[in-house]
Amino acid sequence: MDAQTENERGEQKETAVRQSRSLLSPQLKAMIQIKKKYLKKHHTDHGSTSARLGLNGSNCMISDGQPKRPKRKTKRRVLFPNDTLMFKPKKERNRSKHFLIFFCIIIFLQVYNAILEDDTLKYDLEGLEKTLHREVFGQREVLEELMDHLVDYLSTYNHQQPLALSLHGPSGVGKTHLGRLFARHFRSVIGDKLVVQYFSKHHCPLQEAAQHCASKLVKRIAEVVTLAEEEEQIPFFILDEVELMQPPLLDALKSFLKPDQKNEFLNVVYVFLSSLGQREITAHVLQNGSIAGAHKSLRRALSGIHPLWKDPAVKVVPLSLLEREHVILCFLEEMTLEGFYPDITQVETLADELAYHTAAGKLYAKTGCKQVVAKVNLL
């Protein structure tokens, strides 16, 4: 009876299962099977990964106990089409900064120019230039060169080396006259004590006493330079007839041109007046019709006479020959000073009595204006 009862119950269960299965649609059955399949696969993969990485429970630990950093997701690079351009943003520049720098430069230049003008006004170089152009004839290029050297040097007080101007030219071109104008001007500006005019014939007439003359000149220069340092002025030494100086005097002058001296000996202006190199100057002017370019040949000739002119600190300045028209101006000036009425016919007659070089259609006086005073005195 019991076995029969169990069979009946089994049959009833199978019948119920069949009935329940028959109630589900084929689509629903397919969904249930897919869900069971993927849930089982996901559970299996998760378990295998946990076992491989050595994870224990909910703690993300590696087998050695060290925490593992999660991997960062790499961003994919954004690619732009080839027909488009990508521009970086430009940084805006502040233009006011450039304006401020430019303004500071202008202020600095104005202050610097004001300082230079104060120094040049102290020596009245503008007045000196006007005087030279008014009273010296036929040397316009030379006067401009001299003024450039003086302006550059006298615009400041502290220097690394003295200024030495060496003026050379034939007889009668105005060397001694230039020296007198320099002495007269700077004596009126800085005083008589700081301007020394030295004539070789007068201060050292005996050739055998050259060493004694050199000692006296060195002492005089030291005294004047010391006085000028106390007054913060630049002294002037105008030395005429340098061609008559013996080697001891030239050696003494050369020693004062060295840069490694006391400060007071660096702030000095020396003016040398000499007829040395007159042959080279005359030949150059007659060949070229101008004094331009005669500096090299003149310095070469002077360097063979004494090492003084080998020093680049010595500015060699050649004076040009005077033309006939310049000699006429000398006659007019001298006749006016002597009180004569300047008759141009008489002046030309006197000018024709002089000897001249002829070159390129020009007449150059061999003796310059040297004989003008003597001829005017005979009137």
C-alpha positions as CSV (number, residue, x, y, z in Angstrom):
1,M,0.0,0.0,0.0
2,D,2.8,2.4,0.9
3,A,4.7,1.7,-2.4
4,Q,1.5,2.3,-4.3
5,T,0.9,5.5,-2.5
6,E,4.5,6.8,-3.2
7,N,4.1,6.0,-6.9
8,E,0.9,7.9,-7.0
9,R,2.5,10.9,-5.4
10,G,5.4,10.8,-7.8
11,E,3.1,10.7,-10.7
12,Q,1.2,13.7,-9.3
13,K,4.4,15.7,-9.0
14,E,5.5,15.0,-12.5
15,T,2.1,15.9,-13.7
16,A,2.3,19.2,-11.8
17,V,5.8,19.9,-13.2
18,R,4.6,19.2,-16.7
19,Q,1.6,21.4,-16.2
20,S,3.9,24.3,-14.9
21,R,6.2,23.9,-17.8
22,S,3.4,23.9,-20.2
23,L,2.3,27.2,-18.7
24,L,5.6,29.0,-19.5
25,S,6.0,30.3,-23.0
26,P,9.1,29.4,-25.1
27,Q,10.4,33.0,-24.9
28,L,10.3,33.0,-21.2
29,K,12.0,29.7,-21.0
30,A,14.9,31.1,-23.2
31,M,15.3,34.1,-21.0
32,I,15.5,32.0,-17.8
33,Q,18.2,29.8,-19.4
34,I,20.3,32.8,-20.5
35,K,20.1,34.4,-17.1
36,K,21.2,31.2,-15.3
37,K,24.1,30.8,-17.8
38,Y,25.6,34.3,-17.5
39,L,25.1,34.5,-13.7
40,K,27.0,31.3,-13.3
41,K,29.8,32.5,-15.7
42,H,30.2,35.8,-13.9
43,H,30.4,34.1,-10.5
44,T,33.0,31.6,-11.9
45,D,35.2,34.5,-13.3
46,H,35.0,36.5,-10.2
47,G,36.1,33.6,-8.1
48,S,39.0,32.7,-10.3
49,T,40.3,36.4,-10.4
50,S,40.1,36.7,-6.6
51,A,42.0,33.5,-6.2
52,R,44.7,34.6,-8.7
53,L,45.3,38.0,-7.1
54,G,45.3,36.6,-3.6
55,L,42.4,38.7,-2.4
56,N,41.0,37.8,1.0
57,G,37.5,38.8,1.8
58,S,36.7,42.5,1.1
59,N,40.3,43.8,1.7
60,C,42.1,44.6,-1.6
61,M,45.5,43.2,-0.5
62,I,48.2,41.4,-2.5
63,S,49.7,38.2,-1.2
64,D,52.7,40.1,0.3
65,G,50.4,42.4,2.3
66,Q,51.1,45.5,0.2
67,P,48.1,47.5,-1.1
68,K,47.8,47.7,-4.9
69,R,47.1,51.0,-6.6
70,P,44.2,50.9,-9.0
71,K,45.2,51.3,-12.6
72,R,44.4,54.7,-14.1
73,K,42.4,54.7,-17.1
74,T,44.4,56.1,-20.1
75,K,42.6,58.7,-22.0
76,R,42.5,58.3,-25.6
77,R,44.1,60.9,-27.7
78,V,41.8,63.2,-29.4
79,L,42.6,63.3,-33.1
80,F,41.7,66.4,-35.1
81,P,40.9,66.3,-38.8
82,N,43.7,67.2,-41.1
83,D,41.8,70.1,-42.5
84,T,41.6,72.0,-39.2
85,L,44.2,74.0,-37.3
86,M,44.7,74.1,-33.5
87,F,46.1,77.4,-32.1
88,K,47.4,77.9,-28.6
89,P,46.1,80.8,-26.7
90,K,48.4,83.9,-27.0
91,K,49.7,85.5,-23.9
92,E,48.8,89.2,-23.7
93,R,51.8,91.5,-23.4
94,N,51.8,94.5,-21.2
95,R,52.8,97.4,-23.5
96,S,53.1,99.8,-20.6
97,K,56.3,98.0,-19.5
98,H,58.1,98.8,-22.8
99,F,56.9,102.4,-22.5
100,L,58.3,102.6,-18.9
101,I,61.7,101.3,-20.1
102,F,61.8,103.8,-23.0
103,F,60.9,106.6,-20.6
104,C,63.7,105.7,-18.2
105,I,66.2,105.7,-21.1
106,I,65.1,109.2,-22.1
107,I,65.4,110.5,-18.6
108,F,68.9,109.0,-18.3
109,L,70.1,110.5,-21.6
110,Q,68.7,113.9,-20.5
111,V,70.5,113.8,-17.2
112,Y,73.7,112.6,-18.8
113,N,73.6,115.3,-21.5
114,A,73.0,117.9,-18.8
115,I,76.1,116.8,-17.0
116,L,78.1,116.9,-20.2
117,E,76.8,120.4,-21.0
118,D,77.8,121.6,-17.5
119,D,81.4,120.5,-18.1
120,T,81.6,121.9,-21.6
121,L,80.0,125.2,-20.6
122,K,82.7,125.5,-17.8
123,Y,85.4,125.6,-20.5
124,D,83.2,127.6,-23.0
125,L,84.1,125.4,-25.9
126,E,81.5,127.0,-28.1
127,G,83.2,130.4,-27.7
128,L,86.5,128.8,-28.5
129,E,85.2,127.2,-31.7
130,K,83.8,130.6,-32.9
131,T,87.1,132.3,-32.1
132,L,89.2,129.7,-34.0
133,H,87.0,129.8,-37.1
134,R,87.1,133.6,-37.1
135,E,90.9,134.1,-36.6
136,V,92.5,131.0,-38.2
137,F,92.3,130.9,-42.0
138,G,92.4,127.8,-44.3
139,Q,92.2,125.2,-41.6
140,R,88.5,124.4,-41.3
141,E,88.9,120.6,-41.3
142,V,91.7,120.8,-38.8
143,L,89.7,123.0,-36.4
144,E,86.7,120.6,-36.5
145,E,89.0,117.7,-35.7
146,L,90.6,119.7,-32.8
147,M,87.2,120.6,-31.4
148,D,86.0,117.0,-31.5
149,H,88.9,115.9,-29.4
150,L,88.5,118.7,-26.9
151,V,84.7,118.2,-26.6
152,D,85.1,114.4,-26.0
153,Y,87.8,114.9,-23.4
154,L,86.5,118.0,-21.5
155,S,83.0,116.6,-21.2
156,T,84.1,114.6,-18.2
157,Y,86.6,115.1,-15.4
158,N,87.9,111.6,-14.6
159,H,90.0,110.0,-17.4
160,Q,92.2,107.0,-18.0
161,Q,94.9,108.8,-19.9
162,P,95.9,112.4,-20.7
163,L,95.0,114.1,-24.0
164,A,97.9,114.9,-26.2
165,L,97.3,116.9,-29.4
166,S,100.3,117.1,-31.7
167,L,99.8,119.8,-34.4
168,H,102.3,119.8,-37.3
169,G,102.6,121.9,-40.4
170,P,104.9,124.0,-42.6
171,S,106.0,127.4,-41.7
172,G,103.3,130.1,-41.7
173,V,100.2,127.9,-41.6
174,G,99.1,129.2,-38.1
175,K,100.6,126.8,-35.5
176,T,101.9,129.5,-33.1
177,H,98.8,131.5,-33.7
178,L,96.7,128.5,-32.7
179,G,98.7,128.1,-29.5
180,R,98.2,131.7,-28.5
181,L,94.5,131.5,-29.1
182,F,94.3,128.3,-26.9
183,A,96.3,130.0,-24.2
184,R,94.3,133.2,-24.2
185,H,90.9,131.4,-24.2
186,F,91.7,128.9,-21.4
187,R,93.4,131.5,-19.2
188,S,90.2,133.5,-19.3
189,V,88.2,130.4,-18.3
190,I,90.2,128.5,-15.7
191,G,92.9,131.0,-14.8
192,D,96.5,131.8,-15.6
193,K,98.0,129.4,-13.1
194,L,96.5,126.3,-14.9
195,V,97.6,127.2,-18.4
196,V,101.3,126.9,-19.2
197,Q,102.8,128.1,-22.5
198,Y,106.3,126.7,-23.1
199,F,108.6,128.0,-25.9
200,S,111.7,125.9,-26.5
201,K,113.9,128.8,-27.6
202,H,113.0,130.9,-24.6
203,H,112.9,128.3,-21.8
204,C,115.7,126.1,-23.0
205,P,118.1,128.2,-25.2
206,L,121.2,126.1,-24.5
207,Q,121.2,122.7,-26.2
208,E,123.7,121.3,-23.7
209,A,121.3,122.0,-20.8
210,A,118.6,119.7,-22.1
211,Q,118.7,117.5,-19.0
212,H,118.4,120.5,-16.7
213,C,115.5,121.9,-18.8
214,A,113.7,118.5,-18.6
215,S,114.0,118.5,-14.8
216,K,112.5,122.0,-14.6
217,L,109.7,121.1,-17.0
218,V,108.8,118.0,-14.9
219,K,108.7,120.0,-11.7
220,R,106.5,122.7,-13.3
221,I,104.1,120.1,-14.7
222,A,103.8,118.4,-11.2
223,E,103.1,121.8,-9.5
224,V,100.4,122.8,-11.9
225,V,98.8,119.4,-12.0
226,T,98.6,119.3,-8.2
227,L,97.0,122.7,-8.1
228,A,94.5,121.7,-10.7
229,E,93.6,118.6,-8.8
230,E,92.7,120.7,-5.7
231,E,90.5,123.0,-7.8
232,E,89.0,120.0,-9.8
233,Q,90.1,121.6,-13.1
234,I,91.9,120.2,-16.2
235,P,95.2,122.1,-16.8
236,F,96.6,122.9,-20.3
237,F,100.2,122.7,-21.4
238,I,100.9,124.4,-24.7
239,L,104.4,123.5,-25.9
240,D,105.6,125.4,-29.0
241,E,108.7,124.7,-31.2
242,V,108.8,121.0,-30.2
243,E,111.2,120.4,-33.2
244,L,113.9,122.1,-31.2
245,M,113.5,119.9,-28.1
246,Q,116.3,117.5,-27.3
247,P,115.6,113.8,-26.5
248,P,115.6,114.3,-22.7
249,L,112.7,116.8,-22.9
250,L,110.8,114.5,-25.3
251,D,111.4,111.5,-22.9
252,A,110.1,113.6,-20.0
253,L,106.9,114.4,-22.0
254,K,106.5,110.8,-23.0
255,S,106.6,109.7,-19.3
256,F,103.6,111.9,-18.5
257,L,101.4,110.2,-21.2
258,K,101.4,106.7,-19.5
259,P,98.1,105.5,-18.2
260,D,99.5,104.0,-15.0
261,Q,100.0,107.3,-13.1
262,K,98.3,109.1,-10.3
263,N,94.8,110.5,-11.0
264,E,95.9,114.1,-11.1
265,F,98.4,113.3,-14.0
266,L,95.6,111.7,-16.0
267,N,93.4,114.8,-16.2
268,V,95.7,116.9,-18.3
269,V,95.7,118.4,-21.9
270,Y,99.0,118.7,-23.8
271,V,99.2,120.6,-27.0
272,F,102.4,120.1,-29.1
273,L,103.2,122.6,-31.9
274,S,105.9,121.5,-34.3
275,S,107.1,121.8,-37.9
276,L,108.2,118.2,-37.9
277,G,106.8,116.3,-40.9
278,Q,106.3,119.4,-43.0
279,R,107.8,117.6,-46.1
280,E,105.3,114.8,-45.8
281,I,102.4,117.3,-45.4
282,T,103.5,119.4,-48.3
283,A,103.9,116.4,-50.6
284,H,100.5,115.0,-49.6
285,V,98.6,118.3,-50.1
286,L,100.2,119.0,-53.5
287,Q,99.4,115.5,-54.7
288,N,95.9,115.1,-53.3
289,G,94.7,118.7,-53.1
290,S,93.6,118.2,-49.5
291,I,95.0,117.4,-46.1
292,A,92.6,114.4,-45.6
293,G,94.5,111.2,-45.3
294,A,97.8,112.7,-44.3
295,H,97.7,111.3,-40.8
296,K,99.2,107.9,-41.5
297,S,102.2,109.1,-43.5
298,L,102.9,111.9,-40.9
299,R,102.8,109.5,-37.9
300,R,105.1,107.1,-39.7
301,A,107.6,109.9,-40.3
302,L,107.3,111.2,-36.7
303,S,107.7,107.7,-35.2
304,G,111.2,107.5,-36.7
305,I,112.2,110.8,-34.9
306,H,111.2,109.8,-31.4
307,P,109.0,107.1,-29.7
308,L,106.8,109.9,-28.3
309,W,104.7,109.8,-31.5
310,K,104.4,106.0,-31.5
311,D,102.0,106.3,-28.6
312,P,98.4,106.0,-29.9
313,A,97.4,108.4,-27.1
314,V,99.1,111.2,-29.0
315,K,96.6,112.6,-31.6
316,V,98.5,113.7,-34.6
317,V,96.8,116.6,-36.4
318,P,98.4,117.8,-39.7
319,L,97.8,121.5,-40.8
320,S,97.2,122.2,-44.4
321,L,99.0,124.5,-46.8
322,L,97.4,128.0,-47.2
323,E,96.0,128.9,-50.6
324,R,96.4,132.4,-52.1
325,E,92.9,133.4,-51.0
326,H,93.8,132.6,-47.4
327,V,96.9,134.7,-47.7
328,I,94.8,137.7,-48.9
329,L,92.6,137.2,-45.8
330,C,95.8,137.4,-43.6
331,F,96.8,140.7,-45.3
332,L,93.3,142.2,-44.8
333,E,93.3,141.2,-41.1
334,E,96.8,142.6,-40.5
335,M,96.2,145.8,-42.3
336,T,93.0,146.3,-40.3
337,L,94.8,145.8,-37.1
338,E,97.5,148.3,-38.1
339,G,95.0,150.9,-39.1
340,F,95.4,150.8,-42.8
341,Y,92.5,151.1,-45.2
342,P,92.1,147.6,-46.8
343,D,92.5,148.4,-50.5
344,I,91.9,145.1,-52.3
345,T,94.1,146.0,-55.2
346,Q,97.0,146.8,-52.9
347,V,96.4,143.6,-51.0
348,E,96.5,141.4,-54.2
349,T,99.7,143.1,-55.2
350,L,101.3,142.3,-51.9
351,A,100.0,138.7,-52.2
352,D,101.5,138.3,-55.6
353,E,105.0,139.0,-54.2
354,L,105.0,135.8,-52.3
355,A,106.2,132.4,-53.6
356,Y,103.6,129.7,-54.4
357,H,103.3,126.0,-55.1
358,T,101.1,125.2,-58.1
359,A,99.1,122.0,-58.0
360,A,95.7,121.1,-59.5
361,G,95.0,124.7,-60.6
362,K,95.6,126.0,-57.1
363,L,98.3,128.2,-55.6
364,Y,99.7,127.3,-52.2
365,A,101.9,129.8,-50.4
366,K,105.3,128.3,-49.6
367,T,105.7,130.4,-46.5
368,G,102.0,130.8,-45.7
369,C,101.2,134.0,-43.8
370,K,104.6,134.3,-42.2
371,Q,105.8,137.3,-44.3
372,V,102.5,139.1,-44.1
373,V,103.4,141.1,-41.0
374,A,106.8,142.2,-42.4
375,K,105.2,143.4,-45.7
376,V,102.5,145.3,-44.0
377,N,105.0,147.0,-41.7
378,L,106.8,148.3,-44.9
379,L,103.7,150.2,-46.0
